[in-house]
Amino acid sequence: MKIYINGRFLTQRLTGVQRFALEIIKCLDKQKEISFNILVPSNYVSTHQFTNVNIIKVGKSTGHKWEQLDLPKYVKSAPLINLCNTGPILKTNQIVVIHDTAVYSAPHGFSKVFRVWYKTMFTFFNLFSKKILTISEFSKEELIKHLNINTEKLELISEGKEHFDLIQPDENILSKFDLKRQKYILAVSSMNPNKNFKALVDATTYLGEQDFEIVIAGGTDLKVFNQIDINNESIKQVGYITDEELKALYMNAGCFVFPSIYEGFGLPPLEAMSTGCPVLVSNMGPMPEVSGEAAIYFNPHNPSELAEKIKYVMNNDSVKQDLKEKGLQQARKFSWQTAANQLIQYTKSLQA
């Protein structure tokens, strides 16, 4: 039996959920137990090649219209996997991965249209989809809380970090932005207010005269996120960067700070740990679940506490080394291959 995968994510910029989908598919491509076919809109520009997974262009529409009309029309009753929060709302024989419930728990970070549409999709997925997957125990509890999902149809799927192993760091970014090794604090993500970069802005007030700077890497989509202002002379924004540049920033940072107040999982801290970068993370949501004993935790609503912990790590080489060793060990617990194996097992329920 053919298994179809919703490939709309291949037409989107590579951020967290798209990364999740792509890395799992790379692992699925290595197996021959099940035949997977990725369906994409007609505007897909071929940038990925797989050996055992086929890419098929279907329909004439794009975006949500393609996903709700063209995709289910082609799939009919065949099994479908949706890896990135969205999918056809009326289809039954499908798996949907919902990464978080931020539209319920932290709605201020999204436009009204976005919130309404995602809440509608999630409601229909709960009613009709055969199985819903999510990426942490925290998100599982949130889905049960907000959607009252039957626990028999709700399962966990892992995230991973192997995508960073093969990347060659591009250290030209250091000279490009005049960054000194071990002399900057790195933060990475989109400018969604839930990422709480304001905490870093406020923390600069308490840092005093220190021999380091703060660097924020990542882009923003103002169609989705309400605009926020993080203009501050103590913070350097490097914008959207390549994976090669990002790895170089992780490897050369004095530490990585993740002040998010709401996440489904939190991939950036895992990426940072996998490169040996010392990590400081918010004590909220799934962060303790992801980082274990390999991070320094802080209250994301207390900028003075964050500042003190930044100074503690940045000015203590033994603490940095300890966090590096623990981080590398913690990162080994997460694997895209594990996620792919889990998905294969869940997919078998669609063939029943």
Secondary structure, 3 states (H helix, E strand, C coil): CCEEEECHHHHCCCCHHHHHHHHHHHHHCCCCCCCEEEEECCCCCCCCCCCCCEEEECCCCCHHHHHHHHHHHHHCCCCEEECCCCCCCCCCCEEEECCCCHHHHCHHHCCHHHHHHHHHHHHHHHHHCCEEEECCHHHHHHHHHHHCCCCCCEEECCCCCHHHCCCCCCCHHHHHCCCCCCCEEEEECCCCHHHCCHHHHHHHHHHCCCCCEEEEECCCCCCCCCCCCCCCCCEEEEECCCHHHHHHHHHHCCEEEECCCCCCCCHHHHHHHHCCCCEEEECCCCHHHHHCCCCEEECCCCHHHHHHHHHHHHCCHHHHHHHHHHHHHHHCCCCHHHHHHHHHHHHHHHHC
